[in-house]
Amino acid sequence: MIEIEALTKSYDGRPVVDGVTARFARGTLTAIVGSSGSGKTTLLRMINRLVEPTSGRVLIDGKDVSRIPEVPLRQGIGYVIQGYGLFPHWTAARNIGVVPTLLGWPKAQIVARTAELLRMLQLDPAEIGPRYPHQLSGGQAQRIGVARALAARPELLLMDEPFGALDPLIRRQAQRDLARIRRQSGTTIVLVTHDMNEALYLGDAIAVMRGGRFEQFDTPDRIIRAPATPFVADLVGETGRALRLLALHPVGPLVGAGEAGGVPVDDTASLSDALAEMIWTGRDRLPVADAQGRHLGIVTRDDILAAGRE
């Protein structure tokens, strides 16, 4: 668990982060969203002491980070930035293995962990591992940056606008990769973004930041249904609110008995994706299957529309 207590950072007497207090639960992804200059990156960088607070403190699992030496603190925290920060004269594999190497892992263990992470991120170790950063696409470089941050199995991962430079299609796939990795690893993630859609898609909790403070710290569902301030409401937007709610919830809980034709939708798919499939194919019900392809039942358009009105 990350605990932030009255955390403040001032420059020339002006607070950039102003008395923020919050708790980020273990194993969750918290998205900090806000416009440029809101203080979100400064807040993130105080967690791993890249920025020292003016006052207040950060605790990780009850330990005050100011009392932890900087090097071991940062070695235990994964950190991903928008520019990826890869060493240009090192191969992708060597970039991934840099922290385990510093920690003294055996070479064979580093090689195995590197290959494991590349496969987890849907990259071929034999093909991508020997490449240098300039030989990678933007999406591949982004994945290598994530793999490097995860290499030493940190319990905490900090991400500062990691997908901002990617085109929309690659960005969406990168978001899916991150969601899948978190489910598999249980890593606690704090993600800074200016994109509310990204925050809603990825976050278990969302902190909306403005002027160095949290205007609302809540679940995605509550952020959409009950924005606490006009600023939060503007970020969420009035149009498409029902569809955003549907995007937060999977098909599984709405599955009922019955049969329907066509290709089944996965029970983990979002209700908005299921509704889009219905609109596209002109159907009012879809068969639903689990990850093993077993038929579970059907989901109907009426049930999805009712869920969007709740």
N, C-alpha and C positions, 0 to 999 in steps of 0.2 A: 504493500500500500504506500502511496505517496501522500504525504500531508504537507500542505503549504499553510503557514501561519503568519498572517499580517505581513505578507511579503511586499517589500517596497524597493524600487530602484529609482534613484533620482540622478539627474545630470544637471549641474549648475542650479540646484535647488528646485528643478522641475521634475515631478514624478512621472516616469514612463510606465512603471508598474506601481499601483497605488493601493497598498494595504490589502492584497488579495489573500483570502483564506478559502481553502477547499481541500477535499479529499478525493483522490483518484483510486478506485478500488483495484485490488490485485486481479490480474487476468482480464481486465477490460480495456477497451480502446476509448480514450477521451479525446474528442476533437475540440481544439480551441480555434474558434472562427472569429474573424473580424477584419476590418479594412486595414490598409497600410497605416502604420503609426499607432495602432491600438495598443501595442505593448506585448503582443502574443509571442513574438520571437524572443524578446528579452526575458519573458517569464520562462519559456522553455529552456533557455540557456542558463538560467539560474539553477535549474534542477541538477545539471552536471557541472556547475561552477565554472562554466566558460564566462559567465558574468557573475560577479560577487554582489549580493544584495546590499542595499544601504541599511536596511533593517528587516526584521522578520527572519524566518528560517524555513528550511526545507528538510523534511524527515522522510527517509526511505526505510520502510519496515521498522520505524521507531528510532532510527539512527539519524542524528543531525549530520547532514552532509558536510557542514563546515568543519567537522571534526574528523573527517575521513581524508587522508592524503589524496591530492588531485589525481595522481596517476592510477592508483588502484580503483578509485571511484569511477574514472572514465573507462577503464578497462572492463568494468562490470556493467556498463551502460552502452547499449548500441545507439548510434547516432547517424542519421541519414539527412543530408541536405539536398536542396534542389539541384545544385551543380554536380552532385554525386561525389566529388572530391577524390576521384581515383588517381592513384599515382601513375603518371603517363608512361613511364618507362618500365612498368611492371606489367606482367600478364594479368589477365582477369583472375586466374587461379591464385597467383601470388598476392594480388590485392585482397582477395577473400581471406586468405590465410594469415594476414598481417598480425591480427591481435592474438590468435592462438600461438603464433610463432613467438611473440613477445612474452607470452605466458609460459613458454617452455614446453608446449605440447610436442610429443613425438611426431616425426615427419609423417609416418604412416597414418597417424590419427588425423593430421591436418589434411592430407590428401583425401582420406575417406570423408571427412566432414565437408570439404569443398565440393566433392562430387555429389554428396547427399543434398547440399543446398542448391546446386545447379539443377539437379533433377527436380527438386521441389518447386523451383521457379520455372520449370519447363524449358530448360536449356540443356543442350547436349554437352557433358563435361569434356568429351574428346574434341569437339568442334570449337566450343567457346572458351574453355579453360586456357588454351595457349594464345589467345588473341590479346592484343594490346588495346587500351581504351579507344584509340583513334580508329580501330578496326570494328568497333561495336556501333550498332544503331543506338538511338536515344533510349529506346525501350530496353535494349539489352544492357546498356550502361546503368540504367536505373535499377535493374534487377541485380546487377553485380554489386551496386551500392547497398542494397538491402541485404544481400547475402553476406557481405563483409560485416555489416552491423550485427548480424545474427550468428556469426561464425563461432563465437565463444560461448554460445547459449546464454546470453544475458537475460535476466528476468525482466529488465526494463529496456524499452526501445523508444527513443525520442526521434521524431520525424518533423523536419521543418520544410514545408511546401515541397515534399519529395516528388510530386507528379506535375508540378507547375509548368515545366518546359515540354511536356509530352503532348502530342496531338490527341484529339478526343478519343479516337479508337484505341490507341495504345494506352492512354490514361485509364480508360475503363477496364482494360485487361489488367493493368497494374493494380488497380483497386481490388479487383477480384482476387488477384494473387495474394495481396496483403490480408484480405478477409480470410482466405483459406489458410494461410500460414498461421494467423493468430489462433484459429480454431485448433490447428494441429499442435501448436507449441505452448499455448496458454500464456504467452508473453504479455506483460502489461505495456500498453502503447499509449504515448501522448503524441498526438498529431496536430501540427499547426497548419491551417489552411485559410484561404480567403473565400473558399467555395462552399457555400451552404449545402449544395447538393452533395458534395463529397462528404461533408460532415454528417449529413443525414444518412447517407448510404453506409458509412463505415462505423459511426460512433455508437457506443453503448450509452455514452453521455456526451453532451455538448455544452461547452462554455462559450457564450457569446461575449466577446471582449470589446470594450469601447473606452477610450480615454484612460487606459491603464487599469480598468476595473471590470469585473464580471457583471454584465447586465442581467444575465440569466444563466444558471448552471442547472441543467435538467436533462431528462431523457429526450430523445428525438421526438417521441410521440407528444410529450408535453410542450416542447418547443413549437411544434406545428399547431397543436390544438389551443394552446393558451400562451401566446407570446407575452412576456412580462412587461415589455416596453414598446413604444412605437418603433424604436430602432430595430428590435428583434423582429417585430412584425414586418418591417420593410425588408429585412434580410430573407425572411421566409417567403414573402410575397403573397398576394391575395389569390392570384391565378394558380390553378393546378394544385391547390392545397389537398384536395381529396385524393388525387393521384399520388401525392407524396406520402400520405398516410398509408395508402395501399402498398407502396413500395417498401414499407417498413415491416410488413407482415407476410409470413410464408403461407403457401396454399394449404399445408398440412392440416391445421386445425379446422378448416372448412370442408374437408373431404366428407362426402356422404355416400351412402350406398347407391349403386346403380351402374349402368354401362353407358359408354359413349364411344363413337367411332373416332378414328384419326390417331395421330401420334400423341402419346401421353405427355403431360407436363410433369416435371419432377415435383415431389412434395415439398422440396425446399425452395422452389421458385417463388418469387414475390407475387402477391395478388395483382399488382399492376402489370407484371409480365403476362400473367394468365389472362387478364382482361384484354391486353393488347393482342394476344393470340386469337382470342375469340372475335375481336373486331376484324382482324386481318383475314380470318378464315370464314367469317360469317356464321359461327357456331354460338350456341348459348350454353354449352356445357363441354367440359373437357375430361378425358380420362386422366387419372393421376397414378403415378407409379413411384416406388421408392428407388433408392440408389442402385438396387440390384435388379431393377426392372419389373418388380412384382406389382401387379394391379392392386391398388388400394381402394378405388372407388371413383367418384367423380366430383368435380367442383362446378357450380352453376354460376351463370352471370348474375342472377338475382341475389345469390348469397354474397358475391363479391361487392355488388353495388350497395347492399345493406351494410356490409362491413365498412364501406367508405363513408356512410352517413352516421355511424355510431360516434 
